[in-house]
Amino acid sequence: MHVTKLLSLAVLLLTGESLASQCKNPPQRKEWRQLSKSERADYLNAVTCLAHKPDVTGGLQNATNLYQSFEATHSEQTPSIHWVGHFALWHRYFTATYERYLREACGYKGAQPYWNWALDASATDNSSMAIFETEIFDSDYGFGGNGKPFLPATAAENPFNLTGRTGGGCVQDGPFREGKFFLNVGQPKGESDCLRRDWIPWIMNYFARQSIIDHVESQPDYTSFARALENIPSFTQPNIHGSGHFGVGGVLGTLGNSAHSPGDPLFYMHHCNLDRVLWNWQQKDLPLRLHQVGGPIVPLDYSGQNVTLDFEINIGKLAGNATLEQLLNTQGDVLCYDYFSPQLAAPQDGGIHGKPGCGCDDK
């Protein structure tokens, strides 16, 4: 009963009404490799903590714990939050709310980290596995590796005929390995699945390059930015949103499932980096870009009705509703976080060798 009351208090603190006070001392988001090992462990422990807290959605799509509350909420809204003008801001709010639950419900002291995949994406070798050999996928202080064993995919499971798959089975190492981490959302009631990954190197390298980020950040207005961020629902053109999703999730992996992708804890690392791209774009003309939105309400309907500043989004029972104008400000009356500066930057050749110098002491 005591735990339930504490969780209820935490949920109350996360509503839009309770966040109306001025943002003070915003958490500083950093790249994963800018964290010490003890800080990485604290974050991973907090994620595990969410998976041991009660669900707040009332069992939406068979969610059984607080971590799965997020997966179920994303799955429920998937048809209306992709290839739309509010894509980036919906996911900004979703990720920030996840960050607040880590802090309020699980005692995490840090900020949501991000994974800057451009640090390791090769600009010349799409077959490079270097991006999968970094601290992100470490079995002790990271998120574990690929899914094993390799599983063939049917034509129905692989409608885009993606090649170069390397996995599909359950993650076997790290804190979210098979037998320790369970996913119930989308499964028959009472049943669960493991976390699955299905690395595809060519997608990870081709889609995650710094040049693609530069293209997105160079867009002159929000509507163009939003369109460049997601690009088109095809693999004939690279897009940074698809990089982490399909480079890691592939065909059979959790992160490659458009509805259930938050089942992989790397979802939040990936989307935090996408939010950093939005944040970087805003900084180039902040007075204007704190009050500018655009893009379709209906997915891919670029000739139809556009979102406006007072367009309101919701993330189910996880938090109160918010307008797009509120969500443009990361230190306003709804959101409260910042990005650490100076940032790690991708080198000119599009990849790094060895560990990046983060200037921190591993413990």
C-alpha positions as CSV (number, residue, x, y, z in Angstrom):
1,M,0.0,0.0,0.0
2,H,2.8,2.4,0.9
3,V,4.5,1.8,-2.5
4,T,1.2,2.4,-4.3
5,K,0.6,5.7,-2.5
6,L,4.1,6.8,-3.4
7,L,3.6,5.9,-7.0
8,S,0.3,7.7,-7.1
9,L,2.0,10.8,-5.7
10,A,4.7,10.5,-8.4
11,V,2.0,10.3,-11.1
12,L,0.3,13.4,-9.7
13,L,3.6,15.3,-9.8
14,L,3.9,14.5,-13.5
15,T,0.6,16.0,-14.6
16,G,0.6,19.2,-16.6
17,E,-0.9,21.2,-13.8
18,S,1.9,20.3,-11.3
19,L,4.6,21.5,-13.8
20,A,3.2,25.0,-14.1
21,S,6.0,26.4,-11.9
22,Q,9.1,27.9,-13.5
23,C,11.8,25.5,-14.6
24,K,14.7,25.7,-12.2
25,N,18.0,23.7,-12.4
26,P,17.0,21.7,-15.5
27,P,18.6,18.3,-15.8
28,Q,21.5,18.3,-18.2
29,R,21.2,15.6,-20.9
30,K,24.5,14.1,-22.0
31,E,25.7,11.5,-24.6
32,W,25.9,8.0,-23.0
33,R,29.7,8.0,-23.2
34,Q,29.9,11.3,-21.4
35,L,28.6,9.4,-18.3
36,S,30.8,7.7,-15.8
37,K,30.3,3.9,-15.4
38,S,28.5,4.6,-12.1
39,E,26.2,7.1,-13.7
40,R,25.4,4.6,-16.5
41,A,24.6,1.9,-13.8
42,D,22.3,4.4,-12.0
43,Y,20.4,5.0,-15.2
44,L,20.1,1.3,-16.1
45,N,19.0,0.5,-12.6
46,A,16.3,3.2,-12.8
47,V,15.0,1.7,-16.1
48,T,14.8,-1.7,-14.4
49,C,13.0,-0.1,-11.5
50,L,10.2,1.1,-13.8
51,A,9.6,-2.5,-14.9
52,H,8.9,-3.3,-11.2
53,K,6.4,-0.5,-10.6
54,P,2.7,-0.9,-11.2
55,D,1.1,-0.1,-14.6
56,V,-0.8,3.2,-14.7
57,T,-2.8,2.6,-17.8
58,G,-5.3,0.1,-16.4
59,G,-3.8,-2.7,-18.4
60,L,-3.8,-1.0,-21.8
61,Q,-2.8,-3.6,-24.4
62,N,-2.0,-6.0,-21.5
63,A,0.7,-3.7,-20.0
64,T,1.7,-5.2,-16.6
65,N,4.1,-2.6,-15.2
66,L,5.1,1.1,-15.4
67,Y,7.7,0.6,-18.1
68,Q,5.2,-1.2,-20.3
69,S,2.7,1.7,-19.7
70,F,4.9,3.7,-22.0
71,E,5.1,1.0,-24.7
72,A,1.3,0.6,-24.6
73,T,0.6,4.3,-24.8
74,H,2.9,4.7,-27.8
75,S,1.3,1.6,-29.5
76,E,-2.2,3.0,-28.9
77,Q,-1.3,6.3,-30.6
78,T,1.0,5.0,-33.3
79,P,-1.4,5.6,-36.2
80,S,-1.6,9.4,-35.5
81,I,1.9,10.3,-34.3
82,H,4.2,9.5,-37.2
83,W,4.7,11.5,-40.5
84,V,2.8,14.4,-38.9
85,G,3.7,17.9,-37.9
86,H,3.6,17.0,-34.2
87,F,5.8,13.9,-34.5
88,A,8.9,15.5,-33.0
89,L,7.0,17.3,-30.2
90,W,4.8,14.3,-29.3
91,H,8.0,12.2,-28.9
92,R,9.7,15.1,-27.0
93,Y,6.9,15.1,-24.5
94,F,6.9,11.3,-24.3
95,T,10.6,11.1,-23.7
96,A,10.6,13.9,-21.2
97,T,7.8,12.2,-19.2
98,Y,9.8,9.0,-19.2
99,E,12.7,11.0,-17.8
100,R,10.5,12.4,-15.1
101,Y,9.2,9.0,-14.1
102,L,12.8,7.7,-13.8
103,R,13.5,10.6,-11.4
104,E,10.2,10.8,-9.5
105,A,9.2,7.2,-9.3
106,C,12.6,5.5,-9.2
107,G,14.9,8.1,-7.6
108,Y,17.2,8.6,-10.6
109,K,19.3,11.8,-10.1
110,G,20.5,12.3,-13.6
111,A,18.9,13.3,-16.9
112,Q,17.8,11.2,-19.8
113,P,21.0,10.4,-21.8
114,Y,21.1,10.2,-25.6
115,W,22.9,8.1,-28.2
116,N,24.6,10.1,-30.9
117,W,24.9,7.3,-33.5
118,A,26.7,9.7,-35.9
119,L,29.8,9.4,-33.8
120,D,30.3,5.9,-35.1
121,A,28.4,5.6,-38.4
122,S,30.8,5.1,-41.2
123,A,30.6,7.5,-44.2
124,T,32.4,5.0,-46.5
125,D,31.6,1.5,-45.4
126,N,27.9,0.5,-45.0
127,S,29.0,-3.0,-43.8
128,S,31.0,-1.6,-40.8
129,M,30.1,-3.1,-37.5
130,A,32.0,-0.5,-35.5
131,I,28.8,1.2,-34.5
132,F,27.7,-2.0,-32.7
133,E,31.0,-2.3,-30.8
134,T,30.7,0.8,-28.6
135,E,29.8,1.2,-25.0
136,I,26.1,1.5,-25.9
137,F,25.9,-2.2,-26.4
138,D,28.2,-3.2,-23.5
139,S,26.9,-6.1,-21.4
140,D,27.9,-4.6,-18.1
141,Y,27.4,-0.8,-18.5
142,G,25.2,-0.7,-21.6
143,F,22.1,-2.1,-23.1
144,G,23.4,-5.5,-24.2
145,G,23.9,-6.8,-27.7
146,N,22.2,-8.3,-30.7
147,G,19.4,-10.9,-30.6
148,K,20.4,-14.5,-30.9
149,P,20.1,-16.8,-32.7
150,F,19.6,-15.6,-36.2
151,L,16.0,-16.2,-37.2
152,P,14.7,-16.3,-40.8
153,A,11.9,-13.8,-41.6
154,T,8.8,-14.6,-43.7
155,A,7.7,-12.3,-46.5
156,A,4.9,-11.1,-44.4
157,E,7.3,-10.2,-41.6
158,N,9.6,-8.5,-44.0
159,P,7.4,-6.6,-46.4
160,F,10.2,-4.2,-47.5
161,N,12.5,-7.1,-48.2
162,L,15.3,-5.7,-46.0
163,T,18.6,-7.5,-46.5
164,G,21.6,-7.8,-44.3
165,R,19.9,-8.9,-41.2
166,T,22.0,-10.4,-38.4
167,G,19.7,-11.4,-35.6
168,G,16.1,-11.6,-34.7
169,G,16.3,-13.7,-31.5
170,C,16.3,-12.7,-27.9
171,V,18.9,-10.4,-26.4
172,Q,21.2,-12.7,-24.4
173,D,23.3,-10.3,-22.3
174,G,23.1,-7.1,-20.4
175,P,20.4,-5.9,-17.9
176,F,17.5,-6.5,-20.4
177,R,18.4,-10.0,-21.4
178,E,16.1,-13.0,-21.9
179,G,14.8,-14.3,-18.6
180,K,15.2,-11.0,-16.8
181,F,13.3,-8.5,-18.9
182,F,9.8,-9.2,-20.1
183,L,7.5,-7.6,-22.6
184,N,3.7,-8.2,-22.3
185,V,2.3,-5.4,-24.5
186,G,0.7,-6.8,-27.6
187,Q,1.0,-10.3,-26.4
188,P,-2.0,-12.5,-25.4
189,K,-3.1,-11.8,-21.9
190,G,-0.8,-13.6,-19.4
191,E,1.9,-14.2,-22.0
192,S,5.2,-12.3,-22.6
193,D,8.0,-12.0,-25.0
194,C,11.7,-11.2,-24.7
195,L,13.5,-8.1,-25.9
196,R,14.6,-8.8,-29.5
197,R,17.2,-7.2,-31.8
198,D,18.0,-7.7,-35.4
199,W,21.0,-5.5,-36.4
200,I,21.2,-4.3,-40.0
201,P,24.6,-2.6,-40.4
202,W,23.9,-0.9,-43.8
203,I,20.9,0.9,-42.4
204,M,22.7,2.0,-39.2
205,N,25.7,3.4,-41.2
206,Y,23.8,4.9,-44.1
207,F,20.9,6.5,-42.2
208,A,22.9,7.7,-39.1
209,R,25.6,9.7,-40.8
210,Q,26.4,13.2,-39.7
211,S,25.7,14.6,-43.2
212,I,22.0,13.5,-42.8
213,I,21.8,15.3,-39.5
214,D,23.3,18.4,-41.1
215,H,20.7,18.2,-43.8
216,V,17.9,18.1,-41.2
217,E,19.3,20.9,-39.1
218,S,19.8,23.1,-42.2
219,Q,16.0,23.3,-42.9
220,P,14.7,26.9,-43.0
221,D,11.4,26.4,-41.2
222,Y,9.6,23.9,-38.9
223,T,7.5,22.3,-41.6
224,S,10.6,21.6,-43.7
225,F,12.4,20.4,-40.6
226,A,9.6,18.0,-39.6
227,R,9.4,16.5,-43.0
228,A,13.2,16.0,-43.3
229,L,13.3,14.4,-39.8
230,E,11.1,11.5,-40.9
231,N,11.5,11.7,-44.7
232,I,9.4,9.1,-46.5
233,P,8.1,5.7,-45.3
234,S,10.6,3.9,-47.6
235,F,14.1,2.5,-47.4
236,T,15.1,4.0,-50.7
237,Q,16.1,7.3,-49.0
238,P,18.0,7.6,-45.7
239,N,16.4,9.2,-42.6
240,I,17.8,9.6,-39.2
241,H,14.6,8.6,-37.5
242,G,14.8,5.2,-39.1
243,S,18.5,4.7,-38.3
244,G,18.2,3.5,-34.7
245,H,14.8,1.9,-35.2
246,F,15.8,-0.3,-38.1
247,G,19.5,-0.4,-37.7
248,V,19.1,-2.0,-34.3
249,G,15.5,-3.5,-34.6
250,G,15.8,-4.6,-38.1
251,V,12.8,-6.8,-39.2
252,L,12.2,-9.0,-36.1
253,G,13.6,-6.8,-33.4
254,T,11.5,-4.8,-30.9
255,L,12.9,-1.4,-31.9
256,G,12.0,-2.0,-35.5
257,N,8.3,-2.5,-34.6
258,S,6.7,0.9,-35.2
259,A,4.1,0.4,-32.5
260,H,6.0,-1.5,-29.9
261,S,9.5,0.1,-30.3
262,P,9.5,1.6,-26.8
263,G,9.7,-2.0,-25.5
264,D,13.5,-1.6,-26.2
265,P,15.1,0.8,-23.6
266,L,17.3,2.1,-26.5
267,F,14.1,3.8,-27.8
268,Y,14.6,6.6,-25.4
269,M,18.3,7.0,-26.1
270,H,17.5,7.1,-29.8
271,H,14.6,9.6,-29.5
272,C,16.5,11.7,-27.1
273,N,19.1,12.2,-29.8
274,L,16.4,13.1,-32.3
275,D,15.2,15.6,-29.8
276,R,18.7,17.0,-29.5
277,V,18.6,17.5,-33.3
278,L,15.4,19.5,-32.8
279,W,16.9,21.4,-30.0
280,N,20.0,22.2,-32.1
281,W,17.8,23.4,-34.9
282,Q,15.9,25.6,-32.6
283,Q,19.0,27.3,-31.2
284,K,19.8,28.7,-34.6
285,D,16.9,31.1,-34.3
286,L,15.5,30.6,-30.9
287,P,13.2,33.6,-30.6
288,L,11.4,32.5,-33.8
289,R,11.6,28.8,-33.3
290,L,10.0,28.8,-29.9
291,H,6.8,29.9,-31.6
292,Q,6.8,28.1,-35.0
293,V,5.2,24.8,-36.0
294,G,3.8,23.2,-39.1
295,G,3.2,20.0,-40.9
296,P,0.1,17.8,-41.4
297,I,-2.3,16.6,-38.8
298,V,-3.2,13.6,-40.9
299,P,-0.1,11.4,-41.6
300,L,1.6,12.3,-45.0
301,D,-1.3,14.7,-45.9
302,Y,1.0,17.6,-46.8
303,S,-1.8,19.4,-48.8
304,G,-4.3,19.1,-45.9
305,Q,-4.7,20.8,-42.5
306,N,-1.6,21.8,-40.6
307,V,-0.9,21.7,-36.9
308,T,-0.9,25.1,-35.1
309,L,0.7,26.3,-31.9
310,D,-2.5,25.6,-29.9
311,F,-2.7,22.0,-31.3
312,E,-3.0,19.8,-28.2
313,I,-1.5,16.4,-27.8
314,N,-1.9,13.8,-25.1
315,I,0.1,10.8,-23.9
316,G,-2.7,9.0,-22.3
317,K,-2.6,8.5,-18.5
318,L,1.1,9.2,-18.3
319,A,0.7,13.0,-18.0
320,G,-1.6,15.9,-18.7
321,N,-2.2,17.3,-22.2
322,A,0.0,19.9,-23.7
323,T,0.0,22.3,-26.6
324,L,2.7,22.3,-29.2
325,E,3.7,25.8,-28.2
326,Q,4.3,24.6,-24.7
327,L,6.4,21.7,-26.0
328,L,8.6,24.0,-28.1
329,N,10.2,25.3,-24.9
330,T,12.4,22.8,-23.0
331,Q,12.5,25.1,-20.0
332,G,9.0,26.4,-19.8
333,D,5.8,25.5,-17.9
334,V,5.6,21.9,-19.0
335,L,9.2,20.7,-19.8
336,C,12.3,21.2,-17.8
337,Y,15.7,20.0,-19.2
338,D,18.7,21.1,-21.1
339,Y,21.5,19.6,-23.2
340,F,25.0,19.5,-21.9
341,S,27.6,21.7,-23.6
342,P,30.1,21.2,-25.1
343,Q,28.6,18.3,-27.1
344,L,30.5,15.3,-28.4
345,A,30.9,15.9,-32.2
346,A,31.2,13.5,-35.0
347,P,34.6,13.7,-36.8
348,Q,34.8,14.6,-40.5
349,D,35.3,11.0,-41.6
350,G,31.9,10.0,-40.0
351,G,33.3,7.5,-37.5
352,I,35.5,7.2,-34.5
353,H,38.0,4.6,-33.4
354,G,38.4,3.6,-29.7
355,K,36.6,5.4,-26.9
356,P,35.6,9.0,-27.2
357,G,37.3,11.4,-24.7
358,C,34.4,12.5,-22.5
359,G,36.6,14.1,-19.9
360,C,34.9,12.1,-17.1
361,D,36.3,9.5,-14.6
362,D,35.0,6.0,-14.9
363,K,34.3,4.5,-11.6
